[in-house]
Amino acid sequence: TNRSELELVLKSEVQIDDQDDMKFIFDESDVPTVKFGSVPQLIHWLINPRYPSDEFLQSFLLTYRMFMTPTVLLEALVRAYCSPPSQEEVAKDRQKQKNFTLQQERIVEVIRNWLIEHQSDFFSSKPESVQLLTNLHRFIDEIIMQQDRELAFELTRLYHQMDPSKHSDEVCLKFAPESLKRAHSGEMNFNSYPIKEVARQLCLV
């Protein structure tokens, strides 16, 4: 499947409803934006191939440290990547397998953006960064490599390009802002934040 297949599906084609742990707002074209949601639902929306919002992706990567660690985020992405639909589910609906493949591509896109835009999560002296890199290497070598060698090589090259130790004689790389302290867990309602902070949250209103 071509990675460019991550296409937008409008609300008229796939009904999106509010849930207890996930609320949406819709623009004039009926494209949904997350208003607030629980952590599991936010991750589910992040990797949802039907609504691959770059705005949501960048906002999530900027703010997720408030409610989870980088290691926990990577573990969630890897777990989703390695959880295909059952044979029974595919037998009932072949679209489920295609959706899962698109979800895997979306997960790779999230990781690619994460490496490029927030190198400090991976390349700092903190013990968690060492663990994060170890887990990323394992994911690439043990899982991606078995499915798509070209993609595995691409991600490995990207890792080396982003590694500041490979550019010690160059101007400092652009790192992500100071990691925000964890202030919440579970469901988050960004309406309680100041206006300037809201602009940095998952729902830009």
C-alpha contacts under 8 A as a table, 3 or more apart, distances in Angstrom:
res1	aa1	res2	aa2	distance
1	T	5	E	7.29
1	T	101	T	7.52
1	T	102	L	7.82
2	N	5	E	5.70
3	R	6	L	6.43
3	R	102	L	7.60
3	R	105	E	6.18
4	S	7	E	7.41
5	E	102	L	7.29
6	L	49	P	5.72
6	L	50	R	6.94
6	L	52	P	6.66
6	L	102	L	6.45
6	L	105	E	7.87
6	L	106	R	7.26
7	E	49	P	7.23
7	E	50	R	6.28
7	E	51	Y	7.24
7	E	52	P	7.15
8	L	49	P	7.87
8	L	50	R	5.36
8	L	51	Y	5.20
8	L	52	P	6.70
9	V	13	E	6.40
9	V	14	V	6.85
9	V	50	R	5.39
9	V	51	Y	6.56
10	L	13	E	5.53
10	L	14	V	6.57
10	L	30	D	6.71
10	L	31	V	6.03
11	K	14	V	5.13
11	K	15	Q	5.28
11	K	16	I	6.19
11	K	30	D	5.87
11	K	31	V	6.36
11	K	32	P	7.45
12	S	15	Q	6.37
12	S	30	D	7.72
16	I	32	P	7.82
17	D	23	K	7.90
17	D	24	F	7.75
18	D	22	M	5.88
18	D	23	K	4.78
18	D	24	F	6.19
19	Q	22	M	4.92
19	Q	23	K	6.16
20	D	23	K	7.47
21	D	36	F	7.85
21	D	37	G	5.13
21	D	38	S	5.34
21	D	41	Q	7.16
21	D	187	E	6.76
22	M	34	V	7.48
22	M	35	K	7.63
22	M	36	F	5.88
22	M	37	G	4.12
22	M	38	S	6.53
22	M	41	Q	6.58
23	K	34	V	6.17
23	K	35	K	5.35
23	K	36	F	5.51
23	K	37	G	6.28
24	F	32	P	5.98
24	F	33	T	5.48
24	F	34	V	4.63
24	F	35	K	4.94
24	F	36	F	7.22
25	I	32	P	5.62
25	I	33	T	5.32
25	I	34	V	6.45
25	I	35	K	6.13
26	F	29	S	7.48
26	F	30	D	5.00
26	F	31	V	5.31
26	F	32	P	4.45
26	F	33	T	6.08
27	D	30	D	5.16
27	D	31	V	5.55
27	D	32	P	6.70
27	D	33	T	7.81
28	E	31	V	7.47
33	T	203	C	6.59
34	V	37	G	7.29
34	V	202	L	7.04
34	V	203	C	5.61
35	K	189	N	7.74
35	K	190	F	7.74
35	K	202	L	7.83
35	K	203	C	5.55
36	F	187	E	7.55
36	F	188	M	6.04
36	F	189	N	5.31
36	F	190	F	6.66
36	F	202	L	7.92
36	F	203	C	7.35
37	G	41	Q	5.98
37	G	42	L	5.94
37	G	187	E	5.48
37	G	188	M	5.95
37	G	189	N	7.26
38	S	41	Q	5.28
38	S	42	L	6.16
38	S	186	G	5.17
38	S	187	E	3.79
38	S	188	M	6.20
39	V	42	L	5.07
39	V	43	I	6.34
39	V	67	F	7.65
39	V	185	S	7.36
39	V	186	G	5.51
39	V	187	E	6.23
39	V	188	M	7.80
40	P	43	I	5.26
40	P	44	H	6.17
41	Q	44	H	4.87
41	Q	45	W	6.10
42	L	45	W	5.11
42	L	46	L	6.08
43	I	46	L	4.85
43	I	47	I	6.46
43	I	76	A	7.87
44	H	47	I	5.52
44	H	48	N	6.03
45	W	48	N	4.90
45	W	51	Y	7.79
46	L	52	P	7.50
46	L	56	F	7.21
46	L	57	L	6.37
46	L	60	F	7.81
47	I	52	P	7.39
47	I	103	Q	6.02
47	I	106	R	5.60
47	I	107	I	5.70
47	I	110	V	7.61
48	N	51	Y	5.90
48	N	52	P	6.48
48	N	103	Q	6.19
48	N	106	R	7.29
49	P	52	P	5.49
49	P	99	N	7.21
49	P	102	L	5.75
49	P	103	Q	5.19
49	P	106	R	6.00
52	P	57	L	8.00
52	P	106	R	7.39
53	S	56	F	5.25
53	S	57	L	6.22
54	D	57	L	4.91
54	D	58	Q	6.12
55	E	58	Q	5.36
55	E	59	S	6.13
56	F	59	S	5.08
56	F	60	F	5.90
56	F	202	L	5.86
56	F	203	C	7.25
57	L	60	F	5.17
57	L	61	L	6.21
57	L	110	V	7.12
58	Q	61	L	5.21
58	Q	62	L	6.16
59	S	62	L	5.11
59	S	63	T	6.29
59	S	200	R	6.29
59	S	201	Q	5.86
59	S	202	L	5.03
59	S	203	C	7.78
60	F	63	T	5.31
60	F	64	Y	5.46
60	F	201	Q	7.15
60	F	202	L	5.46
61	L	64	Y	5.70
61	L	114	W	6.79
61	L	118	H	7.72
62	L	65	R	7.72
62	L	176	A	7.71
62	L	177	P	7.96
62	L	200	R	7.31
62	L	201	Q	7.92
63	T	66	M	6.00
63	T	180	L	7.02
63	T	200	R	7.01
63	T	201	Q	6.26
63	T	202	L	7.42
64	Y	67	F	5.82
64	Y	68	M	6.13
64	Y	69	T	7.68
65	R	68	M	5.18
65	R	69	T	5.58
65	R	70	P	7.00
65	R	179	S	6.34
65	R	180	L	5.68
65	R	181	K	6.63
65	R	182	R	6.07
66	M	180	L	5.47
66	M	181	K	5.32
66	M	182	R	3.81
66	M	183	A	5.48
66	M	184	H	6.51
67	F	182	R	5.09
67	F	183	A	6.34
67	F	184	H	5.19
67	F	185	S	5.13
67	F	186	G	7.70
68	M	72	V	6.39
68	M	73	L	6.85
68	M	182	R	6.90
68	M	185	S	7.47
69	T	72	V	5.27
69	T	73	L	6.35
70	P	73	L	5.06
70	P	74	L	6.25
70	P	121	D	6.79
70	P	128	E	7.99
70	P	132	L	7.08
71	T	74	L	5.26
71	T	75	E	6.19
71	T	128	E	7.10
71	T	131	Q	7.37
71	T	132	L	5.45
72	V	75	E	5.07
72	V	76	A	6.21
73	L	76	A	5.13
73	L	77	L	6.31
74	L	77	L	5.05
74	L	78	V	6.12
74	L	132	L	7.58
74	L	135	N	7.86
74	L	136	L	7.67
75	E	78	V	5.18
75	E	79	R	6.01
76	A	79	R	5.10
76	A	80	A	6.21
77	L	80	A	5.20
77	L	81	Y	6.13
77	L	107	I	6.44
78	V	81	Y	4.95
78	V	82	C	6.18
78	V	139	F	7.15
79	R	82	C	5.23
79	R	83	S	6.25
80	A	83	S	5.26
80	A	104	Q	7.90
81	Y	84	P	7.51
81	Y	103	Q	7.47
81	Y	104	Q	5.34
81	Y	107	I	6.91
84	P	97	Q	7.49
84	P	100	F	6.36
85	P	89	E	6.04
85	P	90	V	6.55
85	P	96	K	6.78
85	P	97	Q	6.68
85	P	100	F	7.30
86	S	89	E	5.17
86	S	90	V	6.36
87	Q	90	V	5.08
87	Q	91	A	5.98
88	E	91	A	5.05
88	E	92	K	6.38
89	E	92	K	5.23
89	E	93	D	6.14
89	E	94	R	7.96
89	E	96	K	7.22
90	V	93	D	4.93
90	V	94	R	4.88
90	V	95	Q	7.35
90	V	96	K	5.85
90	V	97	Q	6.14
91	A	94	R	6.27
93	D	96	K	5.83
94	R	97	Q	5.80
94	R	98	K	7.15
95	Q	98	K	5.15
95	Q	99	N	6.07
96	K	99	N	5.01
96	K	100	F	6.10
97	Q	100	F	5.05
97	Q	101	T	6.29
98	K	101	T	5.08
98	K	102	L	6.25
99	N	102	L	5.07
99	N	103	Q	6.06
100	F	103	Q	4.87
100	F	104	Q	6.22
101	T	104	Q	5.09
101	T	105	E	6.43
102	L	105	E	5.04
102	L	106	R	6.21
103	Q	106	R	4.94
103	Q	107	I	6.20
104	Q	107	I	5.06
104	Q	108	V	6.36
105	E	108	V	5.13
105	E	109	E	6.26
106	R	109	E	4.94
106	R	110	V	6.24
107	I	110	V	5.03
107	I	111	I	6.32
108	V	111	I	5.10
108	V	112	R	6.06
109	E	112	R	5.00
109	E	113	N	6.20
110	V	113	N	5.28
110	V	114	W	6.03
111	I	114	W	4.88
111	I	115	L	6.18
112	R	115	L	5.33
112	R	116	I	6.36
112	R	155	L	7.29
112	R	158	L	7.92
113	N	116	I	5.10
113	N	117	E	5.84
113	N	118	H	7.87
114	W	117	E	5.47
114	W	118	H	5.41
114	W	119	Q	7.24
115	L	118	H	5.69
115	L	119	Q	5.29
115	L	122	F	7.48
115	L	158	L	7.75
115	L	159	Y	7.05
115	L	162	M	7.00
116	I	119	Q	6.11
116	I	158	L	7.99
116	I	162	M	6.63
117	E	175	F	7.18
117	E	176	A	6.63
118	H	121	D	5.96
118	H	122	F	7.81
118	H	175	F	5.87
118	H	176	A	4.74
119	Q	122	F	5.46
119	Q	123	F	5.94
119	Q	162	M	6.54
119	Q	163	D	7.64
119	Q	175	F	5.82
119	Q	176	A	6.82
120	S	123	F	5.02
120	S	124	S	5.64
120	S	175	F	5.54
120	S	176	A	6.13
121	D	124	S	6.76
121	D	129	S	6.01
121	D	132	L	7.95
121	D	176	A	8.00
122	F	129	S	4.87
122	F	130	V	7.19
122	F	132	L	6.29
122	F	133	L	5.89
123	F	129	S	6.21
123	F	130	V	7.77
123	F	163	D	6.49
123	F	164	P	7.16
124	S	129	S	5.93
124	S	130	V	7.89
125	S	129	S	6.91
125	S	130	V	7.60
126	K	129	S	5.42
126	K	130	V	6.91
127	P	130	V	5.21
127	P	131	Q	6.46
128	E	131	Q	5.03
128	E	132	L	5.99
129	S	132	L	4.87
129	S	133	L	6.12
130	V	133	L	5.26
130	V	134	T	6.20
131	Q	134	T	5.00
131	Q	135	N	6.16
132	L	135	N	5.17
132	L	136	L	6.14
133	L	136	L	4.95
133	L	137	H	6.07
134	T	137	H	5.20
134	T	138	R	6.23
135	N	138	R	5.07
135	N	139	F	6.16
136	L	139	F	5.06
136	L	140	I	6.25
137	H	140	I	5.16
137	H	141	D	5.93
138	R	141	D	5.16
138	R	142	E	5.55
138	R	143	I	7.56
139	F	142	E	5.55
139	F	143	I	5.35
139	F	144	I	6.50
140	I	143	I	5.73
140	I	144	I	4.78
140	I	145	M	5.97
140	I	152	A	5.72
140	I	155	L	7.51
140	I	156	T	7.68
141	D	144	I	6.27
141	D	145	M	5.26
141	D	146	Q	7.71
141	D	152	A	7.19
142	E	145	M	6.13
142	E	146	Q	6.57
143	I	146	Q	5.42
143	I	147	Q	6.74
144	I	147	Q	5.28
144	I	148	D	5.75
144	I	149	R	6.99
144	I	151	L	7.14
144	I	152	A	5.55
145	M	148	D	5.40
145	M	149	R	4.69
145	M	150	E	7.94
145	M	151	L	7.52
145	M	152	A	5.15
145	M	153	F	7.97
146	Q	149	R	6.75
148	D	151	L	5.37
148	D	152	A	6.28
149	R	152	A	4.97
149	R	153	F	6.18
150	E	153	F	5.20
150	E	154	E	6.18
151	L	154	E	4.92
151	L	155	L	6.20
152	A	155	L	5.26
152	A	156	T	6.18
153	F	156	T	5.00
153	F	157	R	6.09
154	E	157	R	5.17
154	E	158	L	6.18
155	L	158	L	4.97
155	L	159	Y	6.14
156	T	159	Y	5.04
156	T	160	H	6.44
157	R	160	H	5.19
157	R	161	Q	6.22
158	L	161	Q	5.00
158	L	162	M	6.22
159	Y	162	M	5.24
159	Y	163	D	6.17
160	H	163	D	5.12
160	H	166	K	7.09
161	Q	164	P	7.97
161	Q	166	K	7.35
163	D	166	K	5.66
163	D	167	H	7.35
164	P	167	H	5.09
164	P	168	S	6.34
164	P	172	C	7.59
164	P	173	L	6.75
165	S	168	S	5.37
167	H	170	E	5.28
167	H	171	V	7.91
168	S	171	V	7.91
168	S	172	C	7.94
176	A	179	S	7.72
182	R	185	S	7.96
184	H	187	E	7.97
184	H	188	M	7.11
185	S	188	M	7.40
189	N	192	S	6.45
190	F	193	Y	5.52
190	F	198	V	6.32
190	F	201	Q	7.00
190	F	203	C	7.81
191	N	198	V	7.32
193	Y	197	E	5.95
193	Y	198	V	5.75
194	P	197	E	5.27
194	P	198	V	6.11
195	I	198	V	5.00
195	I	199	A	6.53
196	K	199	A	5.36
196	K	200	R	7.13
197	E	200	R	5.25
197	E	201	Q	6.72
198	V	201	Q	5.06
198	V	203	C	7.45
198	V	204	L	6.56
198	V	205	V	7.18
199	A	203	C	7.57
199	A	204	L	5.13
199	A	205	V	6.74
200	R	204	L	7.03
201	Q	204	L	6.28
